Amino acid sequence: LSPFLKGGHATWKDIASGEALTLDEDKEDELVTLIKSTTGRANEDNPQKSLFFLEHQAGIGGSTFVKQVAWKLHTDLAVLELKQYDNDAFSLLQKFYDQDIGANPILLIAEDTLPNLETACDAFLSAMKNRRCAFLIACREKNSLLDKYKSSNRRSFKQLRNKAIGLLESKFRKISPLSPNELDEKTRNFETEVPNGIRTPFIIGLYYLEKDFNITAYTKKV
């Protein structure tokens, strides 16, 4: 199995190939439309409108979701992933915007595990407020950034829809080493053995890939 299917982060290859299944198409499309609208002009009066937070439950696929949104937008906007922040980051971004892409819109994405993320957000708001840019961040719920940037755009992603759960079940059944009878038993018992609040891609994958997976013991451990 690929690292992604074992619970690792989705790479751009996973996103482009469709290996990372869509988790909530309606919310994806909503964010795509909003980002397109926002980057249609510079938000000089309220720069925080260029900040987008996807507030998500840990393990539900928030980082993957953000990459999927960015992939849908990559033919319309220049998409950049911020993996490291330093003092030169936004002067380079200004130069890229002004000189290299002819003032076309930019989408910057990041995760809340990025060191100095708050400083990076402040620098983005200062450096890019006169430019057509958006900064989309996968942010786990209750992060203090959500309180600081009160005028930012934010969307919540805390629970998988039934459609997404069905797609994940089907995906993991196809690659599972379990026998057909074992898989049928897993499916029959899914509603009672996997609590609704923790139905994340990682948990569903473990459930269908592990023969003796004990969901109760696992959730107590984490």
Summary of the structure (lengths in Angstrom):
residues: 222
radius of gyration: 19.4
end to end distance: 23.5
largest distance: 61.2
contacts: 656
relative contact order: 0.16
helix: 50%
strand: 13%
